[in-house]
Amino acid sequence: MNQAVCTMAEKLNIIIVGASYLGSKVARALAKSMPQDLAVNHRILLIERNSHFSHLFTFPRFVVVPNHEHKAFIPMSKLFNEAQCNAQIITASVETVNESEIVLDRDTPFGRRLPWHILVMATGSRLSPPANMPTSTKVDSVQYLKNLQERIRTAKSIALVGGGAVGVQISTDIKSYYSDKEVHLIHSRDRLMSRFDASLGDIVLQTCKELGIHVHLGTRAKLPDTDGPCTIELQSGEIISVDLYLKCTGQVINSEPIRELAKESINSDGTIHVLRTLQVEKHPRIFAVGDVNDL
Ligand SMILES: Cc1cc2nc3c(=O)[nH]c(=O)nc-3n(C[C@H](O)[C@H](O)[C@H](O)COP(=O)(O)OP(=O)(O)OC[C@H]3O[C@@H](n4cnc5c(N)ncnc54)[C@H](O)[C@@H]3O)c2cc1C
């Protein structure tokens, strides 16, 4: 192997923030395809605040079904193979980005402030736990899921607020796995999974009814301060008492690190406006991919 390729000092940084579905794919594709003449003076730094790749799609099920939770957190150590040694993963959170540097939340072997040449924002979005983990390490996240599984197992009644994909999946999994529990699904819109096609909402509602889930549509809930036992007051006046309450609403777009630098490209919902090339207007060396952009 060409030793020059593996010397990481004094190279221009191609920084990818976020190592989830999009960021890890971009980083691997770049590392694989970078020509030797570019690799001698560029390095790829993939920055991720979580210790492991989080396979989000499995979270709703592993909230309910025990003994699989460890499978949701996948080591990233094999993301780049030896031949792609101009790529590294840094475990840290990016706090801010200015014209020339990114600032991390901690000291790393690469320092706390890193100059950037190309920046790829792959920071996605976040939801309240359990749709996202409240912690950043595998050990703590596995423990969090185990605790929640136990609380669900012992609760006689459970309310979920938010009838999007996450609320629907968790409530139907609870009722499929524990048919004797009283499950309430509360949604402010007139249709479940209202961001999708209307016919899907009808199918999902029918399935919820067949499972015996109490679906409350078109009503807002006054959110309790505790996750239970608690009472939940609905706009309709109805009051529901449950042993456990799960919040499945409130998606936030993770564009904070560049909100100051590229303020003219941040939409009101927090997404980053990009051109068809995925570049941020007026900042041609910044790209945004995945859920964080507005495509
Ligand atoms: C519970 C759940 C289930 C889902 N199920 C499905 C499904 O079945 N099918 C489907 O198609 N879609 C599903 N989705 C949606 C899908 O997960 C998203 O579309 C997808 O995750 C978007 O990928 P992304 O890489 O753009 O961002 P994300 O997956 O949101 O990843 C962003 C990454 O950036 C990191 N990050 C953020 N900010 C920083 C920072 N400042 N510094 C360092 N790192 C940072 C985060 O830790 C995270 O790893 C689901 C979503 C959830 C929450």
The ligand as an SDF file (V2000), in Angstrom:
LIG
                    3D

 53 58  0  0  0  0  0  0  0  0999 V2000
  -38.3130    4.7050   14.7610 C   0  0  0  0  0  0  0  0  0  0  0  0
  -38.1940    4.9460   13.2820 C   0  0  0  0  0  0  0  0  0  0  0  0
  -38.5300    3.9480   12.3900 C   0  0  0  0  0  0  0  0  0  0  0  0
  -38.4080    4.1600   11.0170 C   0  0  0  0  0  0  0  0  0  0  0  0
  -38.7610    3.1550   10.1590 N   0  0  0  0  0  0  0  0  0  0  0  0
  -38.6200    3.3360    8.8330 C   0  0  0  0  0  0  0  0  0  0  0  0
  -38.9260    2.2880    7.9130 C   0  0  0  0  0  0  0  0  0  0  0  0
  -39.3410    1.1990    8.3220 O   0  0  0  0  0  0  0  0  0  0  0  0
  -38.7470    2.5340    6.5790 N   0  0  0  0  0  0  0  0  0  0  0  0
  -38.2740    3.7410    6.1190 C   0  0  0  0  0  0  0  0  0  0  0  0
  -38.1090    3.9010    4.9060 O   0  0  0  0  0  0  0  0  0  0  0  0
  -37.9830    4.7410    6.9670 N   0  0  0  0  0  0  0  0  0  0  0  0
  -38.1430    4.5760    8.2960 C   0  0  0  0  0  0  0  0  0  0  0  0
  -37.8500    5.6070    9.1530 N   0  0  0  0  0  0  0  0  0  0  0  0
  -37.3260    6.8670    8.5970 C   0  0  0  0  0  0  0  0  0  0  0  0
  -35.8240    6.6940    8.3470 C   0  0  0  0  0  0  0  0  0  0  0  0
  -35.2310    6.1890    9.5140 O   0  0  0  0  0  0  0  0  0  0  0  0
  -35.1850    8.0230    7.9630 C   0  0  0  0  0  0  0  0  0  0  0  0
  -35.7290    8.4430    6.7330 O   0  0  0  0  0  0  0  0  0  0  0  0
  -33.6770    7.8470    7.8620 C   0  0  0  0  0  0  0  0  0  0  0  0
  -33.1540    7.4950    9.1240 O   0  0  0  0  0  0  0  0  0  0  0  0
  -32.9920    9.1130    7.3660 C   0  0  0  0  0  0  0  0  0  0  0  0
  -31.6190    8.8430    7.3200 O   0  0  0  0  0  0  0  0  0  0  0  0
  -30.5300   10.0000    7.4560 P   0  0  0  0  0  0  0  0  0  0  0  0
  -29.2000    9.3070    7.3010 O   0  0  0  0  0  0  0  0  0  0  0  0
  -30.8620   11.1250    6.5580 O   0  0  0  0  0  0  0  0  0  0  0  0
  -30.6780   10.5850    8.9320 O   0  0  0  0  0  0  0  0  0  0  0  0
  -30.7840    9.8940   10.3570 P   0  0  0  0  0  0  0  0  0  0  0  0
  -31.0590    8.4400   10.2470 O   0  0  0  0  0  0  0  0  0  0  0  0
  -31.7110   10.7340   11.1550 O   0  0  0  0  0  0  0  0  0  0  0  0
  -29.3130   10.0060   10.9380 O   0  0  0  0  0  0  0  0  0  0  0  0
  -28.6790   11.1900   11.2660 C   0  0  0  0  0  0  0  0  0  0  0  0
  -27.3850   10.8250   11.9920 C   0  0  0  0  0  0  0  0  0  0  0  0
  -26.6690   12.0120   12.2540 O   0  0  0  0  0  0  0  0  0  0  0  0
  -26.1990   12.0020   13.5930 C   0  0  0  0  0  0  0  0  0  0  0  0
  -26.0880   13.4000   13.9950 N   0  0  0  0  0  0  0  0  0  0  0  0
  -27.0640   14.3370   13.9970 C   0  0  0  0  0  0  0  0  0  0  0  0
  -26.5830   15.5290   14.3670 N   0  0  0  0  0  0  0  0  0  0  0  0
  -25.2630   15.3390   14.6130 C   0  0  0  0  0  0  0  0  0  0  0  0
  -24.2190   16.2010   15.0390 C   0  0  0  0  0  0  0  0  0  0  0  0
  -24.4330   17.5050   15.2780 N   0  0  0  0  0  0  0  0  0  0  0  0
  -22.9830   15.6850   15.2010 N   0  0  0  0  0  0  0  0  0  0  0  0
  -22.7420   14.3610   14.9620 C   0  0  0  0  0  0  0  0  0  0  0  0
  -23.6990   13.4960   14.5480 N   0  0  0  0  0  0  0  0  0  0  0  0
  -24.9410   13.9910   14.3780 C   0  0  0  0  0  0  0  0  0  0  0  0
  -27.2600   11.2320   14.3610 C   0  0  0  0  0  0  0  0  0  0  0  0
  -26.7370   10.6940   15.5640 O   0  0  0  0  0  0  0  0  0  0  0  0
  -27.6350   10.1570   13.3410 C   0  0  0  0  0  0  0  0  0  0  0  0
  -26.8220    9.0180   13.4570 O   0  0  0  0  0  0  0  0  0  0  0  0
  -37.9530    5.4140   10.5300 C   0  0  0  0  0  0  0  0  0  0  0  0
  -37.6120    6.4240   11.4350 C   0  0  0  0  0  0  0  0  0  0  0  0
  -37.7240    6.1950   12.7960 C   0  0  0  0  0  0  0  0  0  0  0  0
  -37.3350    7.2930   13.7590 C   0  0  0  0  0  0  0  0  0  0  0  0
  1  2  1  0
  2  3  1  0
  2 52  2  0
  3  4  2  0
  4  5  1  0
  4 50  1  0
  5  6  2  0
  6  7  1  0
  6 13  1  0
  7  8  2  0
  7  9  1  0
  9 10  1  0
 10 11  2  0
 10 12  1  0
 12 13  2  0
 13 14  1  0
 14 15  1  0
 14 50  1  0
 15 16  1  0
 16 17  1  0
 16 18  1  0
 18 19  1  0
 18 20  1  0
 20 21  1  0
 20 22  1  0
 22 23  1  0
 23 24  1  0
 24 25  2  0
 24 26  1  0
 24 27  1  0
 27 28  1  0
 28 29  2  0
 28 30  1  0
 28 31  1  0
 31 32  1  0
 32 33  1  0
 33 34  1  0
 33 48  1  0
 34 35  1  0
 35 36  1  0
 35 46  1  0
 36 37  1  0
 36 45  1  0
 37 38  2  0
 38 39  1  0
 39 40  1  0
 39 45  2  0
 40 41  1  0
 40 42  2  0
 42 43  1  0
 43 44  2  0
 44 45  1  0
 46 47  1  0
 46 48  1  0
 48 49  1  0
 50 51  2  0
 51 52  1  0
 52 53  1  0
M  END
$$$$
